[in-house]
Amino acid sequence: MSSRRRFIQSLSLASLIAASAAPHASARGDLLPDKDGCVLKIGPELMYFAGYQPGDAQQRKFCEDAPKLGETIFVFDYAAPELREMKAGFRIMRQTDDGEDPVDTEAATAASLAPQIYPKGTFSFAHVFTQPGDFVGVVTVDGAAGEHWKARFPFSVGKRHFEISPYYLIAAAGLLALILFVSSRKQAGSRSR
């Protein structure tokens, strides 16, 4: 087998490994990706959402993962004017090991905001997280015509997530390809002697 062919095979293998390790962008629960913020799909409507931690020096908003423990504020804004006439509520639940909604909703509830009408189209809820963990935010909207819509989004609080830059993955793939290439050349050289 030629050296060039071995190099191409090594590079292909390294590229496949890097591609499989790359993080995948996907929506979680009813949370939709949006370049300017977080959007929840609730029934046929959309609701904008953001989480904040007032003590955060960088004042970053988050959609899925609160970086640290402490006070956390959730802010919701309606995209559709019809929602201003409907009752909206919010509940934070501890996520179970199997990722499903717990059977005993009250026992799993960490905090809740009773449903009410928000005529200005926005509401917020503050909660102090004292322990890290995985949670599920559940927004409910109830209308006078019997509508009952629910949106859920999982999030974590105070957990470190390992993030890998795509550039590091490309560099690692190139290094792996180089190692495989050098190794195959050494093996070919020792066989020809």
C-alpha positions in Angstrom: 0.0 0.0 0.0 1.4 3.4 -0.9 2.3 6.0 1.7 -0.1 8.5 0.2 -3.0 6.0 0.4 -2.2 5.3 4.1 -2.1 9.0 4.8 -5.5 9.5 3.2 -6.9 6.6 5.1 -5.5 7.9 8.4 -6.9 11.4 7.7 -10.3 9.9 6.9 -10.3 7.9 10.1 -9.3 11.0 12.1 -12.0 13.1 10.5 -14.7 10.5 11.3 -13.5 10.5 14.9 -13.6 14.3 15.2 -17.0 14.5 13.5 -18.5 12.0 15.9 -17.2 13.9 18.9 -18.4 17.3 17.8 -21.3 18.8 19.8 -24.7 18.6 18.0 -26.9 21.6 18.0 -30.4 20.6 18.8 -33.5 22.0 20.5 -34.3 20.5 23.9 -37.9 20.0 24.9 -40.1 22.8 23.5 -37.1 25.2 23.3 -36.3 26.3 19.8 -33.0 27.8 18.7 -33.0 31.5 17.8 -30.1 33.8 17.1 -31.4 36.5 19.4 -32.6 34.4 22.3 -34.7 31.5 23.4 -38.1 30.7 22.0 -40.6 28.3 23.5 -43.2 26.7 21.3 -46.4 26.6 23.4 -49.5 25.2 21.6 -49.6 27.0 18.2 -47.9 30.1 19.6 -44.4 31.3 20.5 -43.1 32.7 23.7 -39.7 34.3 24.2 -37.7 33.2 27.2 -34.5 34.1 29.0 -32.8 33.3 32.3 -30.6 35.6 34.2 -28.4 35.4 37.3 -28.1 38.9 38.8 -24.8 38.2 40.6 -23.2 37.1 37.3 -20.5 39.7 36.5 -20.9 39.1 32.8 -24.7 39.4 32.9 -25.1 36.7 30.3 -28.6 35.3 29.6 -29.1 31.6 29.3 -31.6 29.3 27.7 -30.6 25.9 29.0 -28.0 26.0 31.6 -27.6 28.4 34.5 -23.8 28.6 35.2 -24.0 28.8 39.0 -26.2 28.5 42.1 -28.1 31.4 43.6 -30.8 33.7 42.5 -32.1 33.0 39.0 -34.7 35.1 37.2 -36.8 33.6 34.4 -38.4 36.2 32.0 -41.1 35.3 29.5 -42.5 37.5 26.7 -45.4 36.7 24.5 -45.0 36.7 20.7 -48.8 36.6 20.1 -51.2 39.2 21.5 -53.9 36.4 22.1 -51.8 35.1 24.9 -52.3 38.3 26.9 -55.9 37.2 27.5 -54.9 33.7 28.7 -53.7 32.5 32.1 -50.0 31.6 32.2 -48.2 29.7 34.9 -44.6 28.4 35.5 -43.2 25.5 37.4 -39.7 24.4 38.1 -39.4 20.6 38.6 -36.5 18.4 39.5 -35.7 16.1 36.6 -35.9 12.4 37.3 -33.1 10.0 36.4 -35.1 8.6 33.5 -35.7 12.1 32.1 -39.5 11.7 32.1 -42.0 13.9 34.0 -42.3 12.7 37.6 -45.6 11.0 38.5 -45.9 13.1 41.7 -45.7 16.6 40.3 -46.0 18.3 43.7 -43.2 16.3 45.2 -40.9 17.1 42.3 -41.8 20.8 42.2 -38.9 23.0 43.3 -40.9 26.3 42.8 -44.0 27.5 41.0 -45.9 30.6 39.9 -49.7 30.3 40.0 -51.4 30.8 36.6 -52.7 34.4 36.0 -53.4 36.8 33.2 -50.5 39.1 32.1 -52.1 41.9 30.0 -48.8 43.5 29.2 -47.5 40.2 27.7 -44.6 39.6 29.9 -43.9 38.0 33.3 -41.0 36.9 35.4 -40.2 34.5 38.2 -37.2 34.5 40.6 -36.0 31.4 42.4 -32.9 30.8 44.5 -31.2 27.5 43.7 -29.2 26.1 46.6 -28.1 22.8 45.1 -26.8 22.0 41.6 -28.9 19.7 39.4 -31.0 19.0 36.4 -34.4 20.6 36.3 -37.4 21.0 33.9 -39.2 24.3 33.4 -42.9 23.9 32.6 -44.9 26.8 31.2 -48.7 26.3 31.0 -51.2 28.5 29.2 -55.0 28.2 29.7 -57.6 30.0 27.7 -61.3 30.8 28.2 -62.2 28.5 25.3 -60.7 25.5 27.0 -57.2 25.7 25.6 -54.5 24.1 27.7 -51.0 24.3 26.3 -47.8 23.2 27.9 -44.2 23.8 27.0 -41.3 22.2 28.8 -37.6 22.8 28.6 -34.8 21.0 30.6 -32.0 23.0 32.1 -29.2 22.5 34.6 -28.0 24.7 37.4 -24.5 25.0 38.7 -23.1 22.1 36.7 -19.9 22.4 34.6 -20.3 21.3 31.0 -17.3 20.2 29.0 -17.2 22.3 25.9 -14.9 21.5 23.0 -14.1 24.1 20.4 -14.4 22.7 16.8 -10.9 24.0 16.2 -9.5 21.8 18.9 -11.3 18.8 17.3 -9.8 19.6 13.9 -6.4 20.0 15.4 -6.8 16.7 17.3 -7.9 14.9 14.1 -4.9 16.3 12.2 -2.5 15.2 15.0 -4.1 11.7 15.0 -3.7 11.5 11.2 -0.1 12.5 11.5 0.6 9.9 14.2 -1.1 7.2 12.2 0.9 8.2 9.1 4.2 8.2 10.8 3.4 4.9 12.5 2.5 3.3 9.2 5.7 4.6 7.5 7.8 3.2 10.4 6.1 -0.2 10.0 6.6 -0.2 6.2 10.3 0.8 6.7 10.9 -2.0 9.2 9.3 -4.6 6.9 11.4 -3.6 3.9 14.7 -4.1 5.8 
